[in-house]
Amino acid sequence: MEPNAPTLFSQRSMLPSIGGALGFRSGTRMAKGKHTRVLIRRSVLTFVLTAFLVLTVVLLLLLALGILSLPITEEGSALNDLRPFRRHASERGHGLGQRGNQWTEVLSWEPRAFIYHNFLSKEECEYLIHLAKPRMVKSTVVDSKTGKSMDSRVRTSSGMFLRRGQDKVIKGIEKRIADFTFIPVEHGEGLQVLHYEEGQKYDAHFDYFLDEFNTKNGGQRIATLLMYLSDVEEGGETVFPAASGNFSSKPGWDELSECAKQGLAVKPKMGDALLFWSMRPDATLDPSSLHGGCPVIKGNKWSSTKWMHLEEYKTN
């Protein structure tokens, strides 16, 4: 039996070392698993913080560029009421003269119509009138069959066209129009300046075309920006007779002419600009964009129109 004693002793003495080795390996695995979970938590936290930081920077850039803005409602109005909605526009260039506080008023969704208040400065309005006065001729309408201009009783004003990009001031105004509408300058026709004397008007009409001839250059007209270059003592409103809504409850209803009470109406105010869309977002023509210029009852009306097309409009 003596020879076997050392063997039994040696086997027993090896048990603690084997158990220790196994325990060490098990503890190592547990430590590694705990370390992995910590790393995963840190990675998730880092990703969330990074995404939040990037989103914050993007929002700040959009606000700084004026692409995104915060709605400011009038005191006491509901947050979902779009009528008093105002969007403060950022300055995209100084232009000629000093403009007042610029903000956007939502007029209607049928048609889509908006007023950009103080879009032009007083000096810019006077500059356009000064350029146009010596070259005014009787206004015409476009013949849908031939595409040529012709006289018509529906339009009794006088007017003229300014060449696109004609000078620095006009370039600045056209760039401002492109910034506000998100329609490239190259898609616009030259500015048309119009003058309405007492009794003169423009009957209800569409700015989009119903023929193929007039859409060969630039495609369909999609939007119009009408800039008011002067105040009008009485009459001269822009009216949308096919617009949807109850307009008799709007402020200033009693001050409008009988013509203007036929629908949604905008009273001319120097420097303001009326933007309306002739096409819906789905690219179909919008018949609710039917509009007209009411007769001037007292005073004079000066305005400037920018028609914008679906594609690039080539000028001569």
ZAMARGU-4260 file (C-alpha; in steps of 0.2 Angstrom, whole numbers, plus 5000, padded with zeros to 4 digits):
<rodrens>
0) 5000/5000/5000 | 5015/5012/5003 | 5018/5015/4985 | 5000/5020/4982 | 5000/5033/4996
5) 5009/5047/4987 | 4999/5045/4972 | 4982/5048/4981 | 4990/5062/4990 | 4996/5070/4974
10) 4978/5068/4966 | 4970/5077/4981 | 4983/5091/4981 | 4979/5094/4963 | 4960/5097/4966
15) 4962/5115/4973 | 4973/5120/4958 | 4961/5113/4945 | 4946/5121/4954 | 4956/5137/4954
20) 4960/5137/4936 | 4941/5133/4932 | 4935/5147/4943 | 4948/5159/4935 | 4941/5155/4918
25) 4923/5157/4923 | 4927/5174/4932 | 4936/5180/4916 | 4921/5176/4905 | 4910/5185/4917
30) 4921/5200/4917 | 4922/5200/4898 | 4903/5199/4897 | 4901/5214/4909 | 4914/5224/4900
35) 4905/5221/4883 | 4888/5227/4890 | 4896/5243/4896 | 4904/5246/4879 | 4887/5243/4871
40) 4878/5255/4883 | 4892/5268/4879 | 4890/5266/4860 | 4871/5268/4861 | 4873/5284/4872
45) 4886/5291/4860 | 4875/5287/4845 | 4860/5296/4853 | 4870/5311/4858 | 4878/5313/4841
50) 4862/5311/4832 | 4854/5324/4843 | 4869/5336/4840 | 4868/5334/4821 | 4849/5337/4821
55) 4851/5353/4832 | 4865/5360/4820 | 4853/5356/4805 | 4838/5365/4813 | 4849/5380/4817
60) 4855/5381/4799 | 4838/5380/4792 | 4832/5393/4804 | 4847/5404/4800 | 4844/5402/4781
65) 4825/5406/4782 | 4821/5389/4775 | 4812/5384/4791 | 4804/5397/4803 | 4793/5397/4818
70) 4775/5402/4817 | 4770/5417/4828 | 4751/5418/4831 | 4742/5434/4836 | 4737/5435/4854
75) 4722/5425/4859 | 4721/5415/4842 | 4722/5396/4841 | 4738/5388/4836 | 4729/5379/4822
80) 4722/5394/4815 | 4732/5398/4799 | 4724/5415/4795 | 4734/5425/4807 | 4749/5415/4804
85) 4765/5425/4801 | 4782/5419/4795 | 4796/5432/4798 | 4807/5432/4782 | 4826/5434/4784
90) 4835/5447/4774 | 4842/5440/4758 | 4851/5456/4752 | 4849/5474/4756 | 4841/5480/4740
95) 4837/5498/4736 | 4831/5508/4752 | 4825/5502/4768 | 4811/5489/4770 | 4799/5487/4785
100) 4796/5471/4794 | 4793/5457/4782 | 4781/5443/4786 | 4770/5431/4777 | 4751/5430/4778
105) 4742/5415/4773 | 4726/5421/4763 | 4719/5405/4756 | 4722/5386/4752 | 4710/5387/4738
110) 4718/5395/4729 | 4735/5394/4737 | 4738/5413/4740 | 4749/5422/4752 | 4754/5440/4755
115) 4772/5445/4758 | 4771/5461/4768 | 4784/5474/4764 | 4792/5464/4750 | 4798/5480/4741
120) 4804/5496/4749 | 4796/5513/4744 | 4812/5517/4734 | 4811/5501/4724 | 4793/5504/4720
125) 4797/5522/4714 | 4811/5515/4704 | 4801/5503/4695 | 4788/5516/4691 | 4801/5528/4685
130) 4808/5515/4673 | 4791/5511/4666 | 4783/5528/4664 | 4791/5534/4648 | 4787/5517/4639
135) 4769/5513/4644 | 4757/5507/4631 | 4740/5501/4631 | 4739/5483/4639 | 4735/5468/4629
140) 4730/5450/4632 | 4737/5434/4624 | 4727/5426/4609 | 4726/5408/4614 | 4726/5403/4595
145) 4741/5413/4589 | 4750/5417/4605 | 4751/5435/4600 | 4746/5450/4610 | 4729/5458/4605
150) 4718/5472/4612 | 4703/5467/4623 | 4690/5476/4633 | 4693/5465/4648 | 4710/5474/4651
155) 4710/5493/4650 | 4726/5497/4659 | 4743/5502/4652 | 4759/5493/4654 | 4776/5488/4648
160) 4789/5474/4651 | 4806/5476/4659 | 4820/5465/4653 | 4825/5451/4665 | 4841/5455/4675
165) 4840/5472/4667 | 4850/5481/4680 | 4857/5479/4698 | 4840/5484/4706 | 4830/5472/4696
170) 4842/5458/4698 | 4840/5460/4717 | 4821/5460/4716 | 4821/5445/4705 | 4833/5436/4716
175) 4822/5440/4731 | 4807/5433/4722 | 4816/5417/4718 | 4821/5415/4737 | 4804/5418/4743
180) 4795/5406/4730 | 4809/5393/4728 | 4807/5395/4709 | 4823/5399/4700 | 4826/5416/4692
185) 4828/5408/4675 | 4810/5401/4676 | 4802/5419/4677 | 4797/5431/4663 | 4803/5449/4664
190) 4794/5460/4676 | 4778/5468/4669 | 4774/5486/4676 | 4755/5491/4675 | 4746/5507/4678
195) 4727/5508/4681 | 4719/5525/4681 | 4701/5528/4687 | 4689/5517/4679 | 4702/5505/4672
200) 4702/5486/4677 | 4706/5469/4672 | 4691/5456/4671 | 4693/5439/4680 | 4705/5428/4670
205) 4717/5413/4672 | 4736/5416/4671 | 4739/5398/4665 | 4737/5393/4647 | 4724/5382/4639
210) 4734/5380/4623 | 4750/5372/4617 | 4757/5387/4608 | 4760/5397/4624 | 4768/5383/4634
215) 4782/5380/4621 | 4793/5392/4630 | 4795/5387/4648 | 4780/5376/4650 | 4765/5380/4660
220) 4764/5396/4671 | 4764/5389/4689 | 4763/5404/4700 | 4761/5423/4699 | 4769/5436/4711
225) 4759/5453/4710 | 4769/5467/4718 | 4759/5483/4723 | 4769/5499/4719 | 4757/5511/4726
230) 4742/5513/4738 | 4725/5515/4730 | 4712/5527/4739 | 4697/5517/4733 | 4695/5501/4722
235) 4708/5493/4713 | 4708/5477/4723 | 4713/5460/4717 | 4699/5448/4718 | 4697/5429/4717
240) 4679/5425/4713 | 4681/5406/4714 | 4690/5405/4730 | 4683/5395/4744 | 4678/5402/4761
245) 4667/5415/4770 | 4676/5431/4767 | 4662/5443/4773 | 4668/5440/4791 | 4686/5446/4787
250) 4692/5463/4794 | 4690/5477/4782 | 4676/5469/4772 | 4666/5485/4773 | 4680/5495/4766
255) 4680/5485/4750 | 4672/5490/4733 | 4657/5480/4727 | 4668/5471/4714 | 4680/5465/4728
260) 4665/5458/4738 | 4663/5445/4725 | 4676/5434/4733 | 4693/5434/4742 | 4700/5451/4739
265) 4717/5460/4742 | 4718/5479/4744 | 4733/5486/4736 | 4747/5492/4748 | 4763/5499/4742
270) 4777/5487/4745 | 4766/5471/4748 | 4767/5456/4736 | 4753/5444/4732 | 4759/5426/4728
275) 4746/5414/4721 | 4748/5397/4712 | 4740/5393/4696 | 4744/5374/4698 | 4741/5363/4712
280) 4754/5352/4721 | 4749/5337/4710 | 4753/5348/4694 | 4735/5350/4689 | 4728/5367/4684
285) 4719/5376/4698 | 4703/5384/4693 | 4701/5393/4709 | 4715/5404/4704 | 4703/5414/4693
290) 4707/5432/4698 | 4704/5450/4692 | 4708/5468/4695 | 4694/5478/4701 | 4691/5495/4693
295) 4700/5509/4702 | 4687/5521/4709 | 4698/5534/4716 | 4717/5537/4714 | 4730/5528/4703
300) 4736/5510/4704 | 4753/5504/4700 | 4759/5486/4701 | 4772/5474/4694 | 4769/5456/4689
305) 4781/5442/4689 | 4775/5426/4680 | 4784/5410/4684 | 4785/5394/4673 | 4787/5376/4676
310) 4803/5376/4666 | 4817/5388/4661 | 4809/5403/4652 | 4820/5409/4638 | 4820/5428/4635
315) 4826/5437/4619
</rodrens>
